[in-house]
Amino acid sequence: MRQMLLGLFEGDAEASEPNRPPAPARQASAATETIVSEPPVALGDALAPARFAHPRANRAIVLGQARVAYLLRRGQRRTIGFSVGADGLTVSAPRWTTLGEIDAALREKQRWIVAKLDESRERQQRLEAARIDWREGASVPFLGEPVVLRLDPRQRHGRGGAVLDAGDGAPTLHLGLPHGATPEQLRDTTQAWLMRQARRVFTARLDHFAPRLGVRWQKLSLSSAGTRWGSASADGSIRLNWRLIHFREPTIDYVVVHELAHLREMNHGPRFWQHVQDVLPDYAELRGELRDEAVPRW
């Protein structure tokens, strides 16, 4: 079954060096890579250099004003590739490539690498700041707005249930739980309510946009994937990450339209993006918002 996926963290990036011809005569580097010393750097760099460290780093290099400890992997590939994600920099290289060639490739791409590492660090800081403290009075984003959690010991909404009270002030989610409820109970009850809202909102937006794209969707499934916002299959099945319900409706619309457009084009070619733009002229701005906004840590 053909399927297209939309990545959860579009900020993760990868680049590769041009193909290098194989060199059978070269010997593979030692099995255990070691952190190498770099030449002295300028005084300004030495005073307060940026530091990036992969948790499983086995090599390090100074790139401009940054010291980067990265994970080097050897494998059956023809090029040197760089990938920047939540853990930091990973370098994938052919078994025959020398360490000197890897260092040279890193320095050639140093501006790109450091910029991506900066972006990744900032994103992780935003994610950590968005971590939810599961207690009464905590807030959870719902459709782009904070909703305050309140325990309802009278359980007037039913045991384990939840009801949103928009009121005149900050919206409040009344949880049908006693004051002695555990953080896990608060989390699970809130998640169940958010997932119900996600199915309701996603269904309405799919029904709204499908006719505009000239397609028919057949089935909606909610996903808890850690790396994907959504996916579409050629049979009309749509999967959307329920955590999208944290975002504003226009941001949700971008993912909905993205997946519906795949029912016309199962690729990311020019025709696919034209379908998206025909329905959402500002899709690029919404895509950036999806990439930059911090999803609450659960």
ChimeraX commands (.cxc) that place a marker at each C-alpha (Angstrom):
marker #1 position 0.00,0.00,0.00 radius 0.5
marker #1 position 1.43,3.34,-1.00 radius 0.5
marker #1 position 1.70,5.77,1.86 radius 0.5
marker #1 position 3.01,9.30,2.34 radius 0.5
marker #1 position 4.23,10.62,5.70 radius 0.5
marker #1 position 4.53,14.08,7.18 radius 0.5
marker #1 position 7.42,14.36,9.64 radius 0.5
marker #1 position 6.81,15.55,13.14 radius 0.5
marker #1 position 10.11,17.39,13.41 radius 0.5
marker #1 position 10.73,19.04,10.09 radius 0.5
marker #1 position 13.62,20.87,11.74 radius 0.5
marker #1 position 15.73,17.71,11.63 radius 0.5
marker #1 position 18.00,17.96,8.61 radius 0.5
marker #1 position 20.48,16.02,6.58 radius 0.5
marker #1 position 23.09,16.85,3.98 radius 0.5
marker #1 position 25.62,14.77,2.09 radius 0.5
marker #1 position 28.91,15.25,0.42 radius 0.5
marker #1 position 29.26,14.50,-3.31 radius 0.5
marker #1 position 30.06,10.89,-4.20 radius 0.5
marker #1 position 33.63,9.86,-3.71 radius 0.5
marker #1 position 35.10,6.99,-5.75 radius 0.5
marker #1 position 35.75,3.84,-3.73 radius 0.5
marker #1 position 39.31,3.23,-2.61 radius 0.5
marker #1 position 39.82,-0.48,-1.95 radius 0.5
marker #1 position 43.44,0.03,-1.04 radius 0.5
marker #1 position 42.59,2.19,1.94 radius 0.5
marker #1 position 42.35,0.57,5.30 radius 0.5
marker #1 position 39.30,1.17,7.51 radius 0.5
marker #1 position 39.90,3.41,10.52 radius 0.5
marker #1 position 40.28,1.88,13.95 radius 0.5
marker #1 position 37.13,0.22,15.27 radius 0.5
marker #1 position 36.90,2.68,18.13 radius 0.5
marker #1 position 36.88,6.30,17.06 radius 0.5
marker #1 position 38.66,8.66,19.42 radius 0.5
marker #1 position 38.14,12.31,20.16 radius 0.5
marker #1 position 40.86,14.26,18.39 radius 0.5
marker #1 position 42.57,17.45,19.42 radius 0.5
marker #1 position 42.12,20.51,17.27 radius 0.5
marker #1 position 44.55,23.36,16.54 radius 0.5
marker #1 position 44.41,26.42,18.80 radius 0.5
marker #1 position 41.51,28.76,18.08 radius 0.5
marker #1 position 41.28,32.52,18.27 radius 0.5
marker #1 position 41.04,34.12,21.72 radius 0.5
marker #1 position 37.47,35.27,21.08 radius 0.5
marker #1 position 36.49,31.72,20.22 radius 0.5
marker #1 position 38.22,30.30,23.27 radius 0.5
marker #1 position 36.53,32.60,25.77 radius 0.5
marker #1 position 33.00,31.26,25.38 radius 0.5
marker #1 position 32.73,28.66,22.65 radius 0.5
marker #1 position 29.39,27.04,21.96 radius 0.5
marker #1 position 29.35,23.35,22.83 radius 0.5
marker #1 position 27.22,20.65,21.28 radius 0.5
marker #1 position 27.53,17.06,22.43 radius 0.5
marker #1 position 25.79,13.99,21.10 radius 0.5
marker #1 position 25.06,11.60,24.02 radius 0.5
marker #1 position 26.92,8.82,22.19 radius 0.5
marker #1 position 29.66,10.98,20.70 radius 0.5
marker #1 position 32.87,9.26,19.65 radius 0.5
marker #1 position 34.50,12.15,17.77 radius 0.5
marker #1 position 34.80,15.91,18.27 radius 0.5
marker #1 position 35.82,18.88,16.17 radius 0.5
marker #1 position 35.96,22.67,16.46 radius 0.5
marker #1 position 33.82,24.36,13.81 radius 0.5
marker #1 position 34.22,28.12,13.91 radius 0.5
marker #1 position 33.29,29.14,17.46 radius 0.5
marker #1 position 31.66,25.84,18.33 radius 0.5
marker #1 position 33.05,22.60,19.69 radius 0.5
marker #1 position 30.95,19.76,18.32 radius 0.5
marker #1 position 31.10,16.25,19.76 radius 0.5
marker #1 position 29.33,13.99,17.28 radius 0.5
marker #1 position 28.47,10.38,16.63 radius 0.5
marker #1 position 30.41,8.86,13.72 radius 0.5
marker #1 position 28.94,5.81,12.05 radius 0.5
marker #1 position 30.65,3.69,9.43 radius 0.5
marker #1 position 28.64,1.74,6.91 radius 0.5
marker #1 position 28.02,0.59,3.36 radius 0.5
marker #1 position 27.45,3.95,1.71 radius 0.5
marker #1 position 29.24,5.98,-0.94 radius 0.5
marker #1 position 29.05,9.47,0.53 radius 0.5
marker #1 position 29.58,11.33,3.78 radius 0.5
marker #1 position 26.24,12.38,5.25 radius 0.5
marker #1 position 25.29,14.70,8.11 radius 0.5
marker #1 position 22.12,14.50,10.17 radius 0.5
marker #1 position 21.13,16.97,12.91 radius 0.5
marker #1 position 18.38,15.88,15.29 radius 0.5
marker #1 position 17.35,16.10,18.92 radius 0.5
marker #1 position 20.51,14.29,20.08 radius 0.5
marker #1 position 22.89,16.43,18.03 radius 0.5
marker #1 position 25.08,15.72,15.02 radius 0.5
marker #1 position 25.44,12.28,13.48 radius 0.5
marker #1 position 27.96,11.72,10.68 radius 0.5
marker #1 position 27.59,8.68,8.43 radius 0.5
marker #1 position 30.60,7.77,6.33 radius 0.5
marker #1 position 31.82,4.92,4.10 radius 0.5
marker #1 position 34.09,2.43,5.80 radius 0.5
marker #1 position 37.01,3.42,3.57 radius 0.5
marker #1 position 36.83,7.19,4.22 radius 0.5
marker #1 position 39.74,8.57,6.23 radius 0.5
marker #1 position 39.23,10.69,9.33 radius 0.5
marker #1 position 40.98,13.57,7.56 radius 0.5
marker #1 position 38.41,13.49,4.77 radius 0.5
marker #1 position 35.60,13.47,7.31 radius 0.5
marker #1 position 37.09,16.48,9.12 radius 0.5
marker #1 position 37.46,18.33,5.82 radius 0.5
marker #1 position 33.84,17.61,4.89 radius 0.5
marker #1 position 32.67,18.86,8.29 radius 0.5
marker #1 position 34.60,22.11,7.93 radius 0.5
marker #1 position 33.20,22.62,4.44 radius 0.5
marker #1 position 29.66,22.39,5.84 radius 0.5
marker #1 position 30.40,24.00,9.20 radius 0.5
marker #1 position 28.04,26.98,8.84 radius 0.5
marker #1 position 25.12,24.72,7.95 radius 0.5
marker #1 position 25.94,22.26,10.74 radius 0.5
marker #1 position 26.29,24.88,13.49 radius 0.5
marker #1 position 23.13,26.68,12.36 radius 0.5
marker #1 position 21.14,23.44,12.50 radius 0.5
marker #1 position 22.60,22.55,15.89 radius 0.5
marker #1 position 21.58,25.99,17.19 radius 0.5
marker #1 position 18.05,25.51,15.86 radius 0.5
marker #1 position 17.81,22.04,17.40 radius 0.5
marker #1 position 19.03,23.28,20.79 radius 0.5
marker #1 position 16.53,26.13,20.80 radius 0.5
marker #1 position 13.75,23.73,19.91 radius 0.5
marker #1 position 14.66,21.36,22.74 radius 0.5
marker #1 position 14.69,24.29,25.17 radius 0.5
marker #1 position 11.21,25.31,24.02 radius 0.5
marker #1 position 10.01,21.72,24.39 radius 0.5
marker #1 position 11.39,21.51,27.93 radius 0.5
marker #1 position 9.75,24.81,28.84 radius 0.5
marker #1 position 6.44,23.44,27.53 radius 0.5
marker #1 position 6.53,20.35,29.78 radius 0.5
marker #1 position 3.19,19.91,31.55 radius 0.5
marker #1 position 3.17,19.71,35.36 radius 0.5
marker #1 position 0.22,17.40,36.00 radius 0.5
marker #1 position -1.54,19.05,38.93 radius 0.5
marker #1 position -4.62,21.15,39.55 radius 0.5
marker #1 position -4.17,24.62,38.10 radius 0.5
marker #1 position -1.80,23.48,35.36 radius 0.5
marker #1 position -2.61,24.56,31.83 radius 0.5
marker #1 position -2.73,22.58,28.62 radius 0.5
marker #1 position -2.89,24.16,25.15 radius 0.5
marker #1 position -6.09,23.40,23.26 radius 0.5
marker #1 position -6.55,24.83,19.75 radius 0.5
marker #1 position -3.77,27.31,20.48 radius 0.5
marker #1 position -5.17,28.60,23.78 radius 0.5
marker #1 position -4.32,27.57,27.37 radius 0.5
marker #1 position -6.94,25.56,29.22 radius 0.5
marker #1 position -6.68,25.41,33.03 radius 0.5
marker #1 position -7.18,22.03,34.72 radius 0.5
marker #1 position -9.52,21.89,37.70 radius 0.5
marker #1 position -10.36,18.83,39.80 radius 0.5
marker #1 position -14.05,18.28,40.42 radius 0.5
marker #1 position -14.40,16.19,43.62 radius 0.5
marker #1 position -18.18,16.12,43.20 radius 0.5
marker #1 position -17.58,14.24,39.95 radius 0.5
marker #1 position -20.64,15.97,38.52 radius 0.5
marker #1 position -19.35,15.18,35.05 radius 0.5
marker #1 position -19.04,11.47,35.72 radius 0.5
marker #1 position -16.11,9.52,37.13 radius 0.5
marker #1 position -13.07,10.10,34.94 radius 0.5
marker #1 position -14.99,12.48,32.67 radius 0.5
marker #1 position -14.16,16.05,31.67 radius 0.5
marker #1 position -16.13,19.10,30.57 radius 0.5
marker #1 position -14.79,22.37,29.19 radius 0.5
marker #1 position -16.15,25.59,30.68 radius 0.5
marker #1 position -15.32,28.50,28.38 radius 0.5
marker #1 position -16.70,31.07,30.85 radius 0.5
marker #1 position -15.70,34.73,30.67 radius 0.5
marker #1 position -12.08,34.22,31.70 radius 0.5
marker #1 position -9.56,31.53,30.91 radius 0.5
marker #1 position -11.22,28.31,29.67 radius 0.5
marker #1 position -11.31,25.67,32.40 radius 0.5
marker #1 position -11.38,21.91,31.96 radius 0.5
marker #1 position -13.27,20.32,34.86 radius 0.5
marker #1 position -11.97,16.82,35.50 radius 0.5
marker #1 position -14.25,14.35,37.22 radius 0.5
marker #1 position -11.56,13.35,39.70 radius 0.5
marker #1 position -11.14,13.73,43.50 radius 0.5
marker #1 position -8.58,16.09,44.99 radius 0.5
marker #1 position -6.37,13.10,45.78 radius 0.5
marker #1 position -6.05,12.14,42.12 radius 0.5
marker #1 position -2.54,11.22,40.99 radius 0.5
marker #1 position -0.66,13.08,38.25 radius 0.5
marker #1 position -1.14,10.00,36.05 radius 0.5
marker #1 position -4.92,10.21,36.51 radius 0.5
marker #1 position -4.91,13.90,35.57 radius 0.5
marker #1 position -2.80,13.15,32.52 radius 0.5
marker #1 position -4.87,10.20,31.33 radius 0.5
marker #1 position -8.22,11.94,31.83 radius 0.5
marker #1 position -7.00,15.06,30.05 radius 0.5
marker #1 position -5.55,13.04,27.19 radius 0.5
marker #1 position -8.78,11.10,26.73 radius 0.5
marker #1 position -10.71,14.38,26.49 radius 0.5
marker #1 position -8.19,15.90,24.06 radius 0.5
marker #1 position -8.33,12.82,21.85 radius 0.5
marker #1 position -12.13,13.03,21.68 radius 0.5
marker #1 position -11.85,16.67,20.67 radius 0.5
marker #1 position -9.14,15.80,18.14 radius 0.5
marker #1 position -11.37,13.26,16.39 radius 0.5
marker #1 position -14.25,15.74,16.30 radius 0.5
marker #1 position -12.15,18.63,14.95 radius 0.5
marker #1 position -10.13,16.55,12.47 radius 0.5
marker #1 position -13.27,14.95,11.04 radius 0.5
marker #1 position -14.87,18.36,10.52 radius 0.5
marker #1 position -11.77,19.76,8.80 radius 0.5
marker #1 position -11.39,16.69,6.56 radius 0.5
marker #1 position -15.02,17.03,5.51 radius 0.5
marker #1 position -14.46,20.74,4.86 radius 0.5
marker #1 position -11.37,20.44,2.67 radius 0.5
marker #1 position -11.90,17.14,0.83 radius 0.5
marker #1 position -14.45,18.58,-1.65 radius 0.5
marker #1 position -12.19,21.57,-2.33 radius 0.5
marker #1 position -9.40,19.18,-3.31 radius 0.5
marker #1 position -11.73,16.90,-5.25 radius 0.5
marker #1 position -10.96,13.82,-3.13 radius 0.5
marker #1 position -12.80,11.48,-0.76 radius 0.5
marker #1 position -11.27,10.23,2.45 radius 0.5
marker #1 position -12.44,6.89,3.83 radius 0.5
marker #1 position -11.12,6.43,7.35 radius 0.5
marker #1 position -9.55,8.57,10.09 radius 0.5
marker #1 position -7.17,7.08,12.65 radius 0.5
marker #1 position -5.53,8.96,15.51 radius 0.5
marker #1 position -1.80,8.47,15.91 radius 0.5
marker #1 position 0.50,8.90,18.88 radius 0.5
marker #1 position 3.64,8.68,16.74 radius 0.5
marker #1 position 6.67,10.49,18.05 radius 0.5
marker #1 position 8.02,11.41,14.62 radius 0.5
marker #1 position 5.04,11.98,12.31 radius 0.5
marker #1 position 2.20,14.49,12.16 radius 0.5
marker #1 position 0.21,12.47,9.70 radius 0.5
marker #1 position 0.08,10.06,6.80 radius 0.5
marker #1 position -2.19,9.21,3.90 radius 0.5
marker #1 position -2.69,5.94,2.06 radius 0.5
marker #1 position -3.86,5.45,-1.49 radius 0.5
marker #1 position -7.02,3.72,-0.23 radius 0.5
marker #1 position -8.19,6.99,1.36 radius 0.5
marker #1 position -7.09,6.22,4.92 radius 0.5
marker #1 position -5.83,9.23,6.88 radius 0.5
marker #1 position -3.80,9.12,10.08 radius 0.5
marker #1 position -3.36,12.31,12.12 radius 0.5
marker #1 position -1.39,12.79,15.31 radius 0.5
marker #1 position -3.86,13.66,18.07 radius 0.5
marker #1 position -1.36,16.15,19.55 radius 0.5
marker #1 position -2.19,18.48,16.66 radius 0.5
marker #1 position -5.17,19.50,18.81 radius 0.5
marker #1 position -2.72,21.63,20.81 radius 0.5
marker #1 position -2.28,23.95,17.78 radius 0.5
marker #1 position -4.42,26.69,16.28 radius 0.5
marker #1 position -7.00,25.50,13.79 radius 0.5
marker #1 position -5.18,27.06,10.78 radius 0.5
marker #1 position -2.10,24.97,11.65 radius 0.5
marker #1 position -4.25,21.85,11.90 radius 0.5
marker #1 position -5.71,22.77,8.51 radius 0.5
marker #1 position -2.26,22.69,6.94 radius 0.5
marker #1 position -1.69,19.07,8.03 radius 0.5
marker #1 position -5.23,18.07,6.98 radius 0.5
marker #1 position -4.79,19.63,3.54 radius 0.5
marker #1 position -1.30,18.15,3.22 radius 0.5
marker #1 position -2.62,14.64,3.76 radius 0.5
marker #1 position -5.70,15.09,1.58 radius 0.5
marker #1 position -3.50,16.41,-1.23 radius 0.5
marker #1 position -1.65,13.09,-1.14 radius 0.5
marker #1 position -4.87,11.40,-2.25 radius 0.5
marker #1 position -4.22,13.21,-5.55 radius 0.5
marker #1 position -0.43,13.08,-5.63 radius 0.5
marker #1 position 1.44,10.43,-3.63 radius 0.5
marker #1 position 4.65,12.47,-3.71 radius 0.5
marker #1 position 5.99,15.92,-2.83 radius 0.5
marker #1 position 6.44,17.13,-6.38 radius 0.5
marker #1 position 5.42,20.52,-7.82 radius 0.5
marker #1 position 1.87,19.35,-8.60 radius 0.5
marker #1 position 1.38,18.23,-5.01 radius 0.5
marker #1 position 2.42,21.61,-3.60 radius 0.5
marker #1 position 0.24,23.38,-6.16 radius 0.5
marker #1 position -2.79,21.48,-4.84 radius 0.5
marker #1 position -1.90,22.55,-1.30 radius 0.5
marker #1 position -1.40,26.18,-2.35 radius 0.5
marker #1 position -4.68,26.28,-4.26 radius 0.5
marker #1 position -6.50,25.57,-1.01 radius 0.5
marker #1 position -4.14,27.25,1.47 radius 0.5
marker #1 position -2.24,30.14,-0.16 radius 0.5
marker #1 position -0.40,30.78,3.13 radius 0.5
marker #1 position 0.61,27.14,3.62 radius 0.5
marker #1 position 4.33,27.99,3.85 radius 0.5
marker #1 position 3.71,30.23,6.87 radius 0.5
marker #1 position 1.54,27.57,8.52 radius 0.5
marker #1 position 4.18,24.93,7.79 radius 0.5
marker #1 position 6.76,27.11,9.53 radius 0.5
marker #1 position 4.47,27.52,12.53 radius 0.5
marker #1 position 4.05,23.76,12.75 radius 0.5
marker #1 position 7.82,23.33,12.66 radius 0.5
marker #1 position 8.62,26.05,15.19 radius 0.5
marker #1 position 5.89,25.64,17.80 radius 0.5
marker #1 position 6.76,23.55,20.84 radius 0.5
marker #1 position 4.54,20.54,21.45 radius 0.5
marker #1 position 3.91,20.08,25.20 radius 0.5
marker #1 position 5.95,17.31,26.75 radius 0.5
marker #1 position 3.78,14.60,28.22 radius 0.5
marker link #1:1,2 radius 0.2
marker link #1:2,3 radius 0.2
marker link #1:3,4 radius 0.2
marker link #1:4,5 radius 0.2
marker link #1:5,6 radius 0.2
marker link #1:6,7 radius 0.2
marker link #1:7,8 radius 0.2
marker link #1:8,9 radius 0.2
marker link #1:9,10 radius 0.2
marker link #1:10,11 radius 0.2
marker link #1:11,12 radius 0.2
marker link #1:12,13 radius 0.2
marker link #1:13,14 radius 0.2
marker link #1:14,15 radius 0.2
marker link #1:15,16 radius 0.2
marker link #1:16,17 radius 0.2
marker link #1:17,18 radius 0.2
marker link #1:18,19 radius 0.2
marker link #1:19,20 radius 0.2
marker link #1:20,21 radius 0.2
marker link #1:21,22 radius 0.2
marker link #1:22,23 radius 0.2
marker link #1:23,24 radius 0.2
marker link #1:24,25 radius 0.2
marker link #1:25,26 radius 0.2
marker link #1:26,27 radius 0.2
marker link #1:27,28 radius 0.2
marker link #1:28,29 radius 0.2
marker link #1:29,30 radius 0.2
marker link #1:30,31 radius 0.2
marker link #1:31,32 radius 0.2
marker link #1:32,33 radius 0.2
marker link #1:33,34 radius 0.2
marker link #1:34,35 radius 0.2
marker link #1:35,36 radius 0.2
marker link #1:36,37 radius 0.2
marker link #1:37,38 radius 0.2
marker link #1:38,39 radius 0.2
marker link #1:39,40 radius 0.2
marker link #1:40,41 radius 0.2
marker link #1:41,42 radius 0.2
marker link #1:42,43 radius 0.2
marker link #1:43,44 radius 0.2
marker link #1:44,45 radius 0.2
marker link #1:45,46 radius 0.2
marker link #1:46,47 radius 0.2
marker link #1:47,48 radius 0.2
marker link #1:48,49 radius 0.2
marker link #1:49,50 radius 0.2
marker link #1:50,51 radius 0.2
marker link #1:51,52 radius 0.2
marker link #1:52,53 radius 0.2
marker link #1:53,54 radius 0.2
marker link #1:54,55 radius 0.2
marker link #1:55,56 radius 0.2
marker link #1:56,57 radius 0.2
marker link #1:57,58 radius 0.2
marker link #1:58,59 radius 0.2
marker link #1:59,60 radius 0.2
marker link #1:60,61 radius 0.2
marker link #1:61,62 radius 0.2
marker link #1:62,63 radius 0.2
marker link #1:63,64 radius 0.2
marker link #1:64,65 radius 0.2
marker link #1:65,66 radius 0.2
marker link #1:66,67 radius 0.2
marker link #1:67,68 radius 0.2
marker link #1:68,69 radius 0.2
marker link #1:69,70 radius 0.2
marker link #1:70,71 radius 0.2
marker link #1:71,72 radius 0.2
marker link #1:72,73 radius 0.2
marker link #1:73,74 radius 0.2
marker link #1:74,75 radius 0.2
marker link #1:75,76 radius 0.2
marker link #1:76,77 radius 0.2
marker link #1:77,78 radius 0.2
marker link #1:78,79 radius 0.2
marker link #1:79,80 radius 0.2
marker link #1:80,81 radius 0.2
marker link #1:81,82 radius 0.2
marker link #1:82,83 radius 0.2
marker link #1:83,84 radius 0.2
marker link #1:84,85 radius 0.2
marker link #1:85,86 radius 0.2
marker link #1:86,87 radius 0.2
marker link #1:87,88 radius 0.2
marker link #1:88,89 radius 0.2
marker link #1:89,90 radius 0.2
marker link #1:90,91 radius 0.2
marker link #1:91,92 radius 0.2
marker link #1:92,93 radius 0.2
marker link #1:93,94 radius 0.2
marker link #1:94,95 radius 0.2
marker link #1:95,96 radius 0.2
marker link #1:96,97 radius 0.2
marker link #1:97,98 radius 0.2
marker link #1:98,99 radius 0.2
marker link #1:99,100 radius 0.2
marker link #1:100,101 radius 0.2
marker link #1:101,102 radius 0.2
marker link #1:102,103 radius 0.2
marker link #1:103,104 radius 0.2
marker link #1:104,105 radius 0.2
marker link #1:105,106 radius 0.2
marker link #1:106,107 radius 0.2
marker link #1:107,108 radius 0.2
marker link #1:108,109 radius 0.2
marker link #1:109,110 radius 0.2
marker link #1:110,111 radius 0.2
marker link #1:111,112 radius 0.2
marker link #1:112,113 radius 0.2
marker link #1:113,114 radius 0.2
marker link #1:114,115 radius 0.2
marker link #1:115,116 radius 0.2
marker link #1:116,117 radius 0.2
marker link #1:117,118 radius 0.2
marker link #1:118,119 radius 0.2
marker link #1:119,120 radius 0.2
marker link #1:120,121 radius 0.2
marker link #1:121,122 radius 0.2
marker link #1:122,123 radius 0.2
marker link #1:123,124 radius 0.2
marker link #1:124,125 radius 0.2
marker link #1:125,126 radius 0.2
marker link #1:126,127 radius 0.2
marker link #1:127,128 radius 0.2
marker link #1:128,129 radius 0.2
marker link #1:129,130 radius 0.2
marker link #1:130,131 radius 0.2
marker link #1:131,132 radius 0.2
marker link #1:132,133 radius 0.2
marker link #1:133,134 radius 0.2
marker link #1:134,135 radius 0.2
marker link #1:135,136 radius 0.2
marker link #1:136,137 radius 0.2
marker link #1:137,138 radius 0.2
marker link #1:138,139 radius 0.2
marker link #1:139,140 radius 0.2
marker link #1:140,141 radius 0.2
marker link #1:141,142 radius 0.2
marker link #1:142,143 radius 0.2
marker link #1:143,144 radius 0.2
marker link #1:144,145 radius 0.2
marker link #1:145,146 radius 0.2
marker link #1:146,147 radius 0.2
marker link #1:147,148 radius 0.2
marker link #1:148,149 radius 0.2
marker link #1:149,150 radius 0.2
marker link #1:150,151 radius 0.2
marker link #1:151,152 radius 0.2
marker link #1:152,153 radius 0.2
marker link #1:153,154 radius 0.2
marker link #1:154,155 radius 0.2
marker link #1:155,156 radius 0.2
marker link #1:156,157 radius 0.2
marker link #1:157,158 radius 0.2
marker link #1:158,159 radius 0.2
marker link #1:159,160 radius 0.2
marker link #1:160,161 radius 0.2
marker link #1:161,162 radius 0.2
marker link #1:162,163 radius 0.2
marker link #1:163,164 radius 0.2
marker link #1:164,165 radius 0.2
marker link #1:165,166 radius 0.2
marker link #1:166,167 radius 0.2
marker link #1:167,168 radius 0.2
marker link #1:168,169 radius 0.2
marker link #1:169,170 radius 0.2
marker link #1:170,171 radius 0.2
marker link #1:171,172 radius 0.2
marker link #1:172,173 radius 0.2
marker link #1:173,174 radius 0.2
marker link #1:174,175 radius 0.2
marker link #1:175,176 radius 0.2
marker link #1:176,177 radius 0.2
marker link #1:177,178 radius 0.2
marker link #1:178,179 radius 0.2
marker link #1:179,180 radius 0.2
marker link #1:180,181 radius 0.2
marker link #1:181,182 radius 0.2
marker link #1:182,183 radius 0.2
marker link #1:183,184 radius 0.2
marker link #1:184,185 radius 0.2
marker link #1:185,186 radius 0.2
marker link #1:186,187 radius 0.2
marker link #1:187,188 radius 0.2
marker link #1:188,189 radius 0.2
marker link #1:189,190 radius 0.2
marker link #1:190,191 radius 0.2
marker link #1:191,192 radius 0.2
marker link #1:192,193 radius 0.2
marker link #1:193,194 radius 0.2
marker link #1:194,195 radius 0.2
marker link #1:195,196 radius 0.2
marker link #1:196,197 radius 0.2
marker link #1:197,198 radius 0.2
marker link #1:198,199 radius 0.2
marker link #1:199,200 radius 0.2
marker link #1:200,201 radius 0.2
marker link #1:201,202 radius 0.2
marker link #1:202,203 radius 0.2
marker link #1:203,204 radius 0.2
marker link #1:204,205 radius 0.2
marker link #1:205,206 radius 0.2
marker link #1:206,207 radius 0.2
marker link #1:207,208 radius 0.2
marker link #1:208,209 radius 0.2
marker link #1:209,210 radius 0.2
marker link #1:210,211 radius 0.2
marker link #1:211,212 radius 0.2
marker link #1:212,213 radius 0.2
marker link #1:213,214 radius 0.2
marker link #1:214,215 radius 0.2
marker link #1:215,216 radius 0.2
marker link #1:216,217 radius 0.2
marker link #1:217,218 radius 0.2
marker link #1:218,219 radius 0.2
marker link #1:219,220 radius 0.2
marker link #1:220,221 radius 0.2
marker link #1:221,222 radius 0.2
marker link #1:222,223 radius 0.2
marker link #1:223,224 radius 0.2
marker link #1:224,225 radius 0.2
marker link #1:225,226 radius 0.2
marker link #1:226,227 radius 0.2
marker link #1:227,228 radius 0.2
marker link #1:228,229 radius 0.2
marker link #1:229,230 radius 0.2
marker link #1:230,231 radius 0.2
marker link #1:231,232 radius 0.2
marker link #1:232,233 radius 0.2
marker link #1:233,234 radius 0.2
marker link #1:234,235 radius 0.2
marker link #1:235,236 radius 0.2
marker link #1:236,237 radius 0.2
marker link #1:237,238 radius 0.2
marker link #1:238,239 radius 0.2
marker link #1:239,240 radius 0.2
marker link #1:240,241 radius 0.2
marker link #1:241,242 radius 0.2
marker link #1:242,243 radius 0.2
marker link #1:243,244 radius 0.2
marker link #1:244,245 radius 0.2
marker link #1:245,246 radius 0.2
marker link #1:246,247 radius 0.2
marker link #1:247,248 radius 0.2
marker link #1:248,249 radius 0.2
marker link #1:249,250 radius 0.2
marker link #1:250,251 radius 0.2
marker link #1:251,252 radius 0.2
marker link #1:252,253 radius 0.2
marker link #1:253,254 radius 0.2
marker link #1:254,255 radius 0.2
marker link #1:255,256 radius 0.2
marker link #1:256,257 radius 0.2
marker link #1:257,258 radius 0.2
marker link #1:258,259 radius 0.2
marker link #1:259,260 radius 0.2
marker link #1:260,261 radius 0.2
marker link #1:261,262 radius 0.2
marker link #1:262,263 radius 0.2
marker link #1:263,264 radius 0.2
marker link #1:264,265 radius 0.2
marker link #1:265,266 radius 0.2
marker link #1:266,267 radius 0.2
marker link #1:267,268 radius 0.2
marker link #1:268,269 radius 0.2
marker link #1:269,270 radius 0.2
marker link #1:270,271 radius 0.2
marker link #1:271,272 radius 0.2
marker link #1:272,273 radius 0.2
marker link #1:273,274 radius 0.2
marker link #1:274,275 radius 0.2
marker link #1:275,276 radius 0.2
marker link #1:276,277 radius 0.2
marker link #1:277,278 radius 0.2
marker link #1:278,279 radius 0.2
marker link #1:279,280 radius 0.2
marker link #1:280,281 radius 0.2
marker link #1:281,282 radius 0.2
marker link #1:282,283 radius 0.2
marker link #1:283,284 radius 0.2
marker link #1:284,285 radius 0.2
marker link #1:285,286 radius 0.2
marker link #1:286,287 radius 0.2
marker link #1:287,288 radius 0.2
marker link #1:288,289 radius 0.2
marker link #1:289,290 radius 0.2
marker link #1:290,291 radius 0.2
marker link #1:291,292 radius 0.2
marker link #1:292,293 radius 0.2
marker link #1:293,294 radius 0.2
marker link #1:294,295 radius 0.2
marker link #1:295,296 radius 0.2
marker link #1:296,297 radius 0.2
marker link #1:297,298 radius 0.2
view
